[in-house]
Amino acid sequence: RQQINLPLRVGILIDTSTSIRSRFKFEQQAANEFLLDVLKSKDDRAFVMGFDVTPDLVADWTNNLDGLATGVNKLRPGGGTALFDAVYTACRDKLLDVSRGQEPVRKAIILISDGDDDQSRVHLDESIKECQRAETTIYTISTNWMPTRGRGDKVLLQMAEATGGLVLYPPSAEQMYQSFNNIEQELRSQYALTYE
């Protein structure tokens, strides 16, 4: 059956490390546009987390678009990158939270980063396993706009593939909007298969 009407639980994880400073404004604008477009139902919820050396939850679960936009706009770039720690923390603390009830929802992380991790205490495979435990799909948007794919892009691809998500490589900051649009369509057009 098609699951277009499942409530969404979306975590927006934004890399705020020094390495993305030049692209940061575009990240914020595109994230805000995405939240406006994707949170359509009163049952949808999102949270916003920035990360450099540590994850920083700037907006907790809500469907209040103003509160989410305020959280996104509060983020400031600077510091190293603990990408795996941020993904692990988001899944463990926010998406694996069973106290929220067991209603069927679609859980996803939208990860905006160049994929270069230089600070995490958690390993890549541990962060992927935590997402799988939380039944969360990772959609990554690479902020590496070089024509060649670097080590960070391979990390983003690994995270997306291991959780059933997508990795998008917008060729420029302006193209980030289209990447968010692709993710929104993907979230709203999935199917559930039941075996008896």
PEWO-V995218 format. One record per run of one state. SS is the DSSP state (alpha for helix, beta for strand, coil for the rest). FROM is the first residue (numbers start at 0). LEN is the number of residues. If there is no record, write none. Layout:
SS:FROM:LEN  SS:FROM:LEN
This chain:
coil:0:1  beta:1:1  coil:2:4  beta:6:9  coil:15:2  alpha:17:21  coil:38:6  beta:44:7  coil:51:3  beta:54:8  coil:62:2  alpha:64:10  coil:74:8  alpha:82:13  coil:95:2  alpha:97:3  coil:100:4  beta:104:9  coil:113:10  alpha:123:10  coil:133:3  beta:136:6  coil:142:8  alpha:150:13  coil:163:3  beta:166:2  coil:168:4  alpha:172:16  coil:188:2  beta:190:1  coil:191:5
